[in-house]
Amino acid sequence: MKATAAALGLLASTCFMQLASCNLVKYELNLSWEDREVAGAVRKTILVNGQFPGPTLRMKQGDDVEVLVNNSMPFGTTVHWHGIEQLGTPWSDGVPGLSQENIPPGEEFLYQWKAVDYGAYIYHSHARGQIDDGLYGAIIVEPDDCVEQPFDLITQDPSELEALRRAERETQPIIVSDWRHMTSEELWQAEEVSGMENYCVNAVLINGKGSTMCLAQDRINALTTDTQREAMGNQTLTDMACLPPIDAILGPFDRTPELAPPGFYKDCTAGDGPTERFEVDPATMYRSWDLISMASVSTLVFSIDEHPMYVYRVDGRYIEPLRVDAVTVPIGTRYSVFTKLDQPAGDYTVRVANTGVNQIINGTAVMTYTPSTQGQRQRRPSQASITETGINATTATVILNETSVVPFPVVRPAATVDQTVILNVDRWNSSYQWLMGEDSYSMELEEASPVLFNKSSIPSKYTISTRNGTWVDLIFNISSTTHPIHKHSNKFFVLGSGTGAWNWSSVSRRCRTSRRASTWRTPSSGTRTTRPVRRVRRRGWRSGTRWSIRGRFCCTVTSRLT
């Protein structure tokens, strides 16, 4: 039976009333700077309540949230709530110099915000490069009971539908990340001294666990792709399976590679660390995972041997479910997936591999069934869907094509916009510094008086002014290697992408006057766009996004996650 407009209005009204009648959820996060062995090597790491990654924060859609952050580290910090809209609470966005000052050593800060949207989100440091030091964790917001679910597009079986609902309620985060044996400040100093952007890492982690692996050079040579060979000429990948310093990836800037420390792009040192294990009970029929990428430079592909997945949420929001064997999880993105537990009891390898051109590196975990009798367990090795380089292991492997994602229910942006902003993104004076717009945003501006309270504290060349109640198009015109972009506050719609420079004043004029090939897609909402580099050079790659201005606030559009 179709719902009438009156019934839909009543449902929306009831849902609003439920969200208005909320609980207060309180958390306390204690930040410390300690020696911690990760991936077989000891280095200083930021621990959250004594652990890395930080604890998962859970709440219900509509809850009011208070998080008290105690800074016991020897330097200032902030915490950003990645993907949380902060409608009405812009002072809790966690951006130093924009929404707040750094939390000094020995001090505390109370973040207050409302869990308006359901789904998987992230909290992480927004100060300097502290994400790379381990300050991050997952946020899970359980949908309100009034939110429509797309699970009947997966199955019509009542018992399976109930199993899917239960799996979502019990969903668990899987944080995939890359890791270096240098702290973020050591890394920055190495970039300044060598004149090189760091584009390689020492390990790939799954929920903070993994090892530093050093492949034999013969194996590295065998895995080297044609794209890498073309870029390197007569050179080979280093013993870290990393591209050597070349103009194709670093640009035509002065550099002194011999000043780079060991482990920066070569001199691999192996180290053993723990392996993450996921125990599953086939009696539950399904398991839900929230795949979250906290990588810095790696484009990570996720799969579970012999277990296809249904992708049902992207960046927190429901989509029409898609059945795939592997998911590429760009930096800062969240994909929620169901895994059907219908295979013989045993151990199945969970694979996470970098598919970027910069480096051949991967990590693994184990998903293990918990059967009633050990004799039922399968003994053979599980069959992989992806290779060590993150591509299809067989012709039957299906990797998620994000352009096929359709929101559920379908939502569309406004047909016209009030403002178009075109931002050029390119390297600035060196291989390791970038600009967006007119200039490079200096880390020293993190010490400025917060713009939210003093509009003149940051030069106008770093700001974009908009008006409440309007729609804005953001066009990213990228002249160098493709780059991940993240916008704070509410989600935007990804309109399309293409190659070549953007030479039009607006999206509408582009559509009227040019037949150049571009990918214009069913608009889907998110908080980031533009994947990291997959090819060595992809000049002029662009992305068009449409964004609704709701409420008065001060937010940021940034490179990577910061």
C-alpha positions as CSV (number, residue, x, y, z in Angstrom):
1,M,0.0,0.0,0.0
2,K,1.4,3.4,-1.0
3,A,1.8,6.0,1.8
4,T,-0.3,9.1,1.3
5,A,1.3,12.6,1.6
6,A,-0.5,13.1,4.9
7,A,0.9,9.8,6.2
8,L,4.4,10.8,5.1
9,G,4.0,14.1,6.7
10,L,2.8,12.4,9.9
11,L,5.8,10.1,9.8
12,A,8.2,13.0,9.3
13,S,6.6,14.9,12.1
14,T,6.8,11.9,14.4
15,C,10.4,11.4,13.5
16,F,11.2,15.0,14.3
17,M,9.5,14.7,17.6
18,Q,11.5,11.6,18.4
19,L,14.8,13.3,17.5
20,A,13.8,16.3,19.6
21,S,13.2,14.0,22.6
22,C,16.8,13.0,23.1
23,N,19.2,11.7,25.7
24,L,22.4,13.2,26.9
25,V,25.4,11.0,26.1
26,K,28.7,11.8,27.9
27,Y,32.2,10.6,27.1
28,E,35.7,11.5,28.5
29,L,38.8,11.2,26.4
30,N,42.2,11.3,28.0
31,L,45.0,12.0,25.6
32,S,48.6,10.9,26.4
33,W,51.9,10.9,24.5
34,E,53.6,7.5,25.1
35,D,56.0,5.0,23.7
36,R,54.0,2.3,21.9
37,E,55.1,-0.6,19.7
38,V,53.1,-0.6,16.5
39,A,53.9,-2.8,13.5
40,G,57.0,-4.1,15.2
41,A,58.7,-0.8,16.0
42,V,58.5,1.5,19.1
43,R,57.7,5.2,18.6
44,K,55.9,8.0,20.4
45,T,52.2,7.6,19.8
46,I,49.0,9.5,20.9
47,L,46.9,7.2,23.1
48,V,43.2,7.9,23.8
49,N,42.2,6.4,27.1
50,G,45.4,4.4,27.0
51,Q,44.7,2.7,23.6
52,F,45.3,3.1,19.9
53,P,43.1,3.6,18.0
54,G,40.9,5.4,20.4
55,P,37.7,3.8,21.8
56,T,34.5,3.7,19.7
57,L,31.9,6.3,20.7
58,R,28.3,5.0,20.4
59,M,25.1,7.0,20.6
60,K,21.6,7.1,19.1
61,Q,20.4,9.5,16.4
62,G,19.1,12.6,18.0
63,D,21.2,12.3,21.2
64,D,22.9,15.3,22.6
65,V,26.6,14.5,23.0
66,E,29.2,15.9,25.4
67,V,32.9,14.8,25.1
68,L,35.4,16.1,27.6
69,V,38.9,16.0,26.2
70,N,41.8,16.1,28.7
71,N,45.1,16.9,27.1
72,S,47.9,15.2,29.1
73,M,50.4,15.6,26.2
74,P,53.3,18.0,26.1
75,F,51.8,20.0,23.1
76,G,48.5,21.5,22.2
77,T,45.8,19.7,20.3
78,T,42.1,19.7,19.2
79,V,39.6,17.0,18.2
80,H,37.5,17.2,15.1
81,W,34.3,15.2,14.7
82,H,34.6,14.1,11.0
83,G,31.2,14.1,9.3
84,I,29.3,15.6,12.2
85,E,27.3,18.6,10.9
86,Q,27.7,20.8,14.0
87,L,24.5,22.7,13.1
88,G,24.2,25.2,15.9
89,T,27.4,24.2,17.5
90,P,30.2,25.5,15.2
91,W,32.5,26.1,18.2
92,S,32.7,22.3,18.6
93,D,34.1,21.5,15.1
94,G,37.6,21.2,16.6
95,V,39.7,23.3,14.1
96,P,42.4,25.4,15.7
97,G,42.5,29.0,14.5
98,L,39.0,28.5,13.1
99,S,36.5,27.3,15.7
100,Q,38.7,27.2,18.8
101,E,42.2,27.6,20.2
102,N,44.4,24.6,20.7
103,I,43.8,22.8,24.0
104,P,47.1,23.6,26.0
105,P,49.0,20.8,27.8
106,G,47.3,20.0,31.1
107,E,44.0,21.7,30.1
108,E,40.6,20.3,29.0
109,F,37.9,21.3,26.5
110,L,34.2,20.2,26.5
111,Y,32.8,19.5,23.0
112,Q,29.0,19.7,22.8
113,W,27.1,18.7,19.7
114,K,23.9,16.9,18.5
115,A,24.0,13.5,16.7
116,V,21.7,14.8,13.9
117,D,22.6,12.1,11.3
118,Y,22.9,8.3,11.7
119,G,25.8,6.3,10.5
120,A,29.6,5.9,10.9
121,Y,31.8,8.8,11.6
122,I,35.3,9.6,12.9
123,Y,37.0,11.7,15.6
124,H,40.6,12.7,15.0
125,S,43.1,15.4,15.8
126,H,42.9,18.5,13.7
127,A,46.2,20.0,15.0
128,R,49.3,19.8,12.7
129,G,49.9,16.2,11.6
130,Q,48.7,14.5,14.8
131,I,46.4,12.2,12.9
132,D,49.6,10.4,11.8
133,D,50.5,10.0,15.5
134,G,47.4,7.9,16.3
135,L,44.7,10.4,17.6
136,Y,41.6,8.9,15.9
137,G,38.7,6.6,16.6
138,A,35.2,5.7,15.4
139,I,31.8,7.2,16.1
140,I,28.7,5.0,15.6
141,V,25.3,6.7,15.5
142,E,22.5,4.2,15.6
143,P,19.5,5.3,13.3
144,D,16.3,6.4,14.9
145,D,13.5,3.8,14.7
146,C,11.6,6.1,12.3
147,V,14.4,6.0,9.6
148,E,13.5,3.9,6.6
149,Q,16.0,1.1,5.8
150,P,16.8,-0.4,2.4
151,F,17.3,-4.0,3.6
152,D,14.4,-5.4,1.7
153,L,16.4,-4.7,-1.5
154,I,18.8,-7.4,-0.2
155,T,16.3,-10.0,0.8
156,Q,12.5,-10.5,1.4
157,D,13.0,-13.3,3.9
158,P,11.6,-12.2,7.3
159,S,14.3,-14.0,9.3
160,E,17.1,-12.6,7.2
161,L,15.6,-9.1,7.4
162,E,15.6,-9.4,11.2
163,A,19.2,-10.7,11.1
164,L,20.2,-7.6,9.0
165,R,18.6,-5.2,11.5
166,R,20.3,-6.9,14.4
167,A,23.7,-6.9,12.6
168,E,23.3,-3.1,12.0
169,R,22.6,-2.5,15.6
170,E,25.7,-4.5,16.6
171,T,27.9,-3.1,13.8
172,Q,31.7,-3.0,14.5
173,P,34.2,-0.5,13.0
174,I,37.2,-1.7,11.0
175,I,39.7,1.1,10.8
176,V,42.2,0.7,8.0
177,S,45.2,2.9,8.0
178,D,48.8,3.3,7.0
179,W,51.6,3.9,9.6
180,R,55.1,5.3,9.7
181,H,57.8,4.7,12.2
182,M,58.5,8.4,12.4
183,T,56.3,10.9,14.3
184,S,54.4,13.5,12.4
185,E,56.9,16.2,13.5
186,E,59.9,14.0,12.5
187,L,58.2,13.4,9.1
188,W,57.7,17.2,8.6
189,Q,61.4,17.9,9.4
190,A,62.5,15.1,7.0
191,E,60.4,16.7,4.2
192,E,61.9,20.1,4.8
193,V,65.4,18.8,4.9
194,S,65.1,16.5,1.8
195,G,62.7,18.7,-0.2
196,M,60.5,15.7,-0.8
197,E,56.9,15.0,0.0
198,N,56.6,11.7,1.8
199,Y,54.4,9.4,-0.2
200,C,55.4,6.0,1.3
201,V,54.7,4.3,4.6
202,N,56.0,1.5,6.7
203,A,52.9,-0.6,7.4
204,V,49.2,-1.0,6.7
205,L,47.2,-1.5,9.9
206,I,43.7,-3.0,10.6
207,N,42.3,-1.6,13.8
208,G,45.8,-0.5,14.8
209,K,47.4,-4.0,14.3
210,G,49.8,-5.2,11.7
211,S,53.4,-5.8,10.8
212,T,56.2,-4.1,8.8
213,M,56.8,-6.4,5.9
214,C,59.9,-6.3,3.5
215,L,59.3,-8.1,0.3
216,A,62.2,-9.7,-1.6
217,Q,63.4,-7.5,-4.5
218,D,62.5,-10.2,-7.0
219,R,58.9,-10.2,-5.7
220,I,58.8,-6.4,-5.8
221,N,60.0,-6.4,-9.4
222,A,57.3,-9.0,-10.3
223,L,54.5,-6.9,-8.8
224,T,55.7,-3.7,-10.4
225,T,53.0,-2.3,-12.7
226,D,53.4,-1.0,-16.2
227,T,52.4,2.5,-15.0
228,Q,55.2,2.4,-12.4
229,R,57.8,1.1,-14.9
230,E,56.9,3.9,-17.4
231,A,57.2,6.5,-14.7
232,M,60.6,5.2,-13.4
233,G,62.3,4.6,-16.7
234,N,65.4,2.4,-15.9
235,Q,64.9,2.6,-12.1
236,T,63.2,0.1,-9.9
237,L,61.0,0.3,-6.8
238,T,63.0,0.6,-3.6
239,D,63.2,-2.1,-1.0
240,M,60.1,-0.6,0.6
241,A,58.3,-1.3,-2.7
242,C,58.1,2.5,-3.0
243,L,58.6,4.7,-6.1
244,P,62.0,6.3,-6.1
245,P,62.2,10.2,-6.1
246,I,61.1,11.1,-9.6
247,D,59.6,14.3,-11.1
248,A,56.5,12.4,-12.3
249,I,55.3,12.1,-8.7
250,L,57.2,14.9,-6.9
251,G,57.2,17.6,-9.5
252,P,60.1,19.6,-10.9
253,F,61.3,20.9,-7.5
254,D,64.7,20.8,-6.0
255,R,65.3,17.9,-3.6
256,T,68.1,16.1,-1.8
257,P,67.0,12.4,-1.4
258,E,70.3,11.5,0.4
259,L,69.2,13.6,3.3
260,A,66.0,11.6,3.8
261,P,66.2,9.3,6.9
262,P,65.9,5.5,6.7
263,G,62.4,4.4,6.2
264,F,61.3,7.5,4.4
265,Y,61.2,5.8,1.0
266,K,63.9,3.1,1.3
267,D,65.8,1.0,3.8
268,C,63.0,-1.3,4.9
269,T,63.3,-2.9,8.3
270,A,60.8,-5.7,9.0
271,G,59.0,-6.0,12.3
272,D,56.3,-8.3,13.6
273,G,53.1,-7.0,15.2
274,P,49.8,-8.6,16.3
275,T,47.2,-9.6,13.8
276,E,43.6,-8.5,14.2
277,R,41.0,-11.3,14.5
278,F,37.3,-11.0,13.9
279,E,35.2,-13.8,15.4
280,V,31.8,-14.4,13.8
281,D,29.0,-16.7,14.7
282,P,27.2,-18.2,11.7
283,A,24.0,-18.5,13.8
284,T,23.6,-14.7,13.4
285,M,23.5,-15.1,9.6
286,Y,25.0,-11.6,8.9
287,R,27.7,-9.3,10.3
288,S,27.9,-5.6,9.8
289,W,31.2,-3.7,9.5
290,D,31.9,0.0,9.2
291,L,34.9,0.4,7.0
292,I,36.8,3.6,7.9
293,S,40.0,4.8,6.2
294,M,42.4,6.8,8.4
295,A,45.2,6.5,5.8
296,S,47.5,9.4,5.1
297,V,48.7,8.5,1.5
298,S,47.4,5.1,0.7
299,T,44.3,4.2,-1.4
300,L,43.2,1.1,0.4
301,V,41.1,-1.7,-1.0
302,F,39.3,-4.0,1.5
303,S,38.0,-7.6,1.0
304,I,37.3,-10.8,2.9
305,D,38.2,-14.0,1.1
306,E,35.2,-15.9,-0.2
307,H,32.7,-13.5,1.4
308,P,31.0,-11.0,-0.9
309,M,29.6,-7.8,0.9
310,Y,26.5,-5.7,0.6
311,V,27.5,-2.1,0.8
312,Y,24.5,-0.4,2.4
313,R,25.8,3.0,3.7
314,V,28.3,5.5,2.4
315,D,29.6,8.3,4.6
316,G,26.8,7.4,7.1
317,R,23.8,7.6,4.7
318,Y,21.8,4.6,3.3
319,I,22.2,3.7,-0.3
320,E,20.5,1.1,-2.5
321,P,22.6,-1.9,-1.5
322,L,25.3,-3.1,-3.9
323,R,26.8,-6.6,-3.8
324,V,30.6,-6.5,-4.3
325,D,33.7,-8.5,-3.5
326,A,35.9,-5.6,-2.6
327,V,35.6,-1.9,-1.6
328,T,38.1,0.9,-2.2
329,V,38.0,3.1,0.9
330,P,39.4,6.5,0.1
331,I,40.9,8.6,2.9
332,G,38.3,9.7,5.4
333,T,35.5,7.7,3.9
334,R,33.2,5.3,5.6
335,Y,31.5,2.3,4.0
336,S,29.1,0.2,5.9
337,V,28.8,-3.4,4.7
338,F,27.0,-6.6,5.5
339,T,28.8,-10.0,5.2
340,K,26.7,-13.1,5.0
341,L,28.1,-15.9,7.2
342,D,27.3,-18.8,5.0
343,Q,30.6,-20.4,4.2
344,P,32.2,-23.5,5.9
345,A,33.5,-22.8,9.3
346,G,37.2,-21.8,9.3
347,D,39.6,-18.9,9.0
348,Y,39.3,-16.4,6.1
349,T,41.9,-13.8,5.3
350,V,40.8,-10.1,5.5
351,R,42.9,-8.2,3.0
352,V,43.7,-4.5,2.8
353,A,46.0,-3.4,-0.1
354,N,47.2,-0.1,-1.4
355,T,46.1,0.3,-5.0
356,G,47.9,3.6,-5.5
357,V,50.9,3.9,-7.8
358,N,53.1,5.2,-5.0
359,Q,53.9,1.9,-3.2
360,I,53.1,-1.8,-3.1
361,I,52.0,-2.5,0.5
362,N,49.3,-4.4,2.2
363,G,48.1,-5.8,5.5
364,T,45.9,-8.7,6.6
365,A,43.6,-9.8,9.4
366,V,41.6,-13.0,10.0
367,M,37.9,-13.5,10.1
368,T,37.2,-16.8,12.0
369,Y,34.0,-18.7,12.4
370,T,33.2,-20.0,15.9
371,P,31.6,-23.4,15.2
372,S,30.2,-25.7,17.8
373,T,32.7,-28.5,16.8
374,Q,36.3,-28.0,15.7
375,G,36.0,-30.9,13.3
376,Q,33.8,-28.9,11.0
377,R,36.5,-26.4,10.2
378,Q,37.8,-26.1,6.7
379,R,41.6,-26.6,6.4
380,R,42.5,-25.2,3.0
381,P,43.7,-21.6,2.5
382,S,40.9,-19.2,1.7
383,Q,40.7,-17.8,-1.9
384,A,41.6,-14.2,-2.4
385,S,39.4,-11.7,-4.3
386,I,42.2,-9.1,-4.6
387,T,45.9,-9.2,-5.2
388,E,48.8,-7.7,-3.2
389,T,48.4,-4.6,-5.3
390,G,44.7,-4.2,-4.7
391,I,43.4,-5.3,-8.1
392,N,41.1,-8.1,-9.1
393,A,42.5,-11.5,-8.3
394,T,40.0,-13.1,-10.8
395,T,37.8,-11.9,-13.6
396,A,34.8,-12.6,-11.4
397,T,35.9,-10.1,-8.7
398,V,33.6,-7.1,-8.4
399,I,35.1,-4.0,-6.8
400,L,32.7,-1.2,-5.8
401,N,32.2,1.4,-8.5
402,E,31.3,4.5,-6.5
403,T,29.7,6.2,-9.5
404,S,27.0,3.5,-9.3
405,V,26.0,4.5,-5.7
406,V,22.4,5.7,-5.5
407,P,21.2,7.3,-2.2
408,F,18.2,5.7,-0.4
409,P,15.8,7.3,-0.5
410,V,16.9,9.3,-3.6
411,V,17.6,12.9,-2.7
412,R,18.6,15.6,-5.2
413,P,20.3,19.0,-4.9
414,A,18.7,22.2,-6.1
415,A,18.6,22.6,-9.9
416,T,20.3,26.0,-9.8
417,V,22.8,27.6,-7.5
418,D,23.4,31.1,-6.0
419,Q,27.2,31.0,-6.1
420,T,30.0,29.1,-7.8
421,V,33.5,28.9,-6.3
422,I,36.4,27.5,-8.3
423,L,39.4,26.4,-6.3
424,N,42.7,25.6,-7.9
425,V,44.7,22.9,-6.2
426,D,48.4,22.5,-6.9
427,R,51.8,22.1,-5.3
428,W,53.3,25.4,-4.0
429,N,57.0,26.1,-4.2
430,S,58.0,22.6,-3.2
431,S,56.8,19.0,-3.6
432,Y,55.6,18.8,0.0
433,Q,53.5,22.0,0.2
434,W,50.1,22.5,-1.5
435,L,47.8,25.4,-2.2
436,M,44.0,25.6,-2.6
437,G,42.7,28.8,-4.1
438,E,45.3,31.7,-4.0
439,D,47.8,30.6,-1.4
440,S,49.1,27.8,0.9
441,Y,47.4,27.8,4.3
442,S,50.3,27.9,6.8
443,M,50.2,25.7,9.9
444,E,51.1,28.8,11.9
445,L,47.5,30.0,11.4
446,E,46.4,27.3,13.8
447,E,47.7,29.7,16.5
448,A,45.5,32.6,15.3
449,S,42.5,33.9,17.2
450,P,39.6,31.7,16.1
451,V,37.9,33.1,13.0
452,L,34.5,32.1,14.5
453,F,35.0,34.9,17.1
454,N,37.3,37.2,15.1
455,K,36.6,37.4,11.4
456,S,39.7,39.5,10.7
457,S,42.2,37.1,12.3
458,I,42.9,35.2,9.1
459,P,43.6,37.0,5.7
460,S,40.6,37.1,3.4
461,K,42.5,35.2,0.7
462,Y,41.9,32.1,2.8
463,T,38.2,32.5,3.2
464,I,35.0,32.1,1.1
465,S,31.9,34.0,2.2
466,T,28.4,32.5,1.7
467,R,24.9,33.3,2.7
468,N,22.5,31.2,4.7
469,G,19.7,29.5,2.7
470,T,21.7,29.4,-0.5
471,W,23.2,26.7,-2.7
472,V,26.9,26.8,-3.7
473,D,28.9,24.9,-6.3
474,L,32.5,24.1,-5.4
475,I,34.7,23.2,-8.4
476,F,38.1,21.7,-7.6
477,N,40.5,22.3,-10.5
478,I,43.5,20.1,-9.8
479,S,46.7,20.8,-11.8
480,S,49.0,18.2,-10.3
481,T,48.6,14.7,-8.7
482,T,45.0,14.0,-7.7
483,H,44.3,14.9,-4.1
484,P,41.7,14.0,-1.4
485,I,39.5,16.9,-0.3
486,H,37.3,17.0,2.8
487,K,34.6,19.6,3.6
488,H,33.5,20.1,7.2
489,S,29.9,20.6,8.4
490,N,27.0,19.2,6.3
491,K,27.3,16.8,3.4
492,F,27.5,17.9,-0.2
493,F,26.4,16.4,-3.5
494,V,29.1,15.1,-5.9
495,L,27.9,16.2,-9.4
496,G,30.7,14.9,-11.6
497,S,34.3,14.8,-12.7
498,G,36.5,14.9,-15.7
499,T,39.9,15.7,-17.1
500,G,41.2,18.9,-18.5
501,A,41.2,22.4,-17.0
502,W,37.8,23.8,-15.8
503,N,37.3,26.9,-18.0
504,W,33.7,27.7,-17.4
505,S,32.0,30.2,-15.0
506,S,29.4,27.7,-13.8
507,V,28.2,24.1,-14.0
508,S,25.2,25.2,-16.1
509,R,27.4,27.0,-18.6
510,R,29.7,23.9,-18.8
511,C,26.6,21.7,-19.6
512,R,25.4,24.2,-22.3
513,T,28.6,24.9,-24.1
514,S,30.9,21.8,-24.0
515,R,30.7,18.2,-25.3
516,R,33.9,17.2,-23.6
517,A,33.7,13.9,-21.9
518,S,32.9,14.1,-18.2
519,T,31.3,11.8,-15.6
520,W,28.0,13.4,-14.5
521,R,26.4,11.1,-12.0
522,T,23.3,10.6,-9.9
523,P,24.1,13.0,-7.1
524,S,25.3,11.3,-3.9
525,S,26.1,13.0,-0.7
526,G,29.3,12.9,1.3
527,T,32.0,14.9,3.0
528,R,35.0,14.2,0.8
529,T,35.8,14.1,-2.9
530,T,38.8,13.4,-5.2
531,R,40.7,10.2,-4.6
532,P,44.4,10.0,-4.0
533,V,46.8,9.3,-6.8
534,R,46.2,6.0,-8.7
535,R,48.2,7.1,-11.8
536,V,51.4,9.0,-11.7
537,R,50.0,12.0,-13.5
538,R,46.5,13.0,-14.1
539,R,46.6,16.7,-14.8
540,G,43.4,18.8,-14.6
541,W,41.3,16.1,-12.9
542,R,38.4,18.0,-11.4
543,S,35.4,17.4,-9.2
544,G,32.1,19.3,-9.1
545,T,30.2,19.4,-5.8
546,R,26.9,21.2,-4.8
547,W,26.4,22.3,-1.2
548,S,23.4,23.7,0.7
549,I,24.2,26.5,3.2
550,R,22.2,25.8,6.4
551,G,22.6,27.9,9.5
552,R,25.3,30.3,10.5
553,F,28.7,28.7,10.9
554,C,32.4,28.8,10.1
555,C,33.8,25.6,8.5
556,T,36.8,24.5,6.5
557,V,37.5,22.8,3.2
558,T,40.8,20.9,3.6
559,S,43.3,18.6,2.0
560,R,43.4,15.1,3.4
561,L,41.5,14.9,6.7
562,T,42.9,17.9,8.5
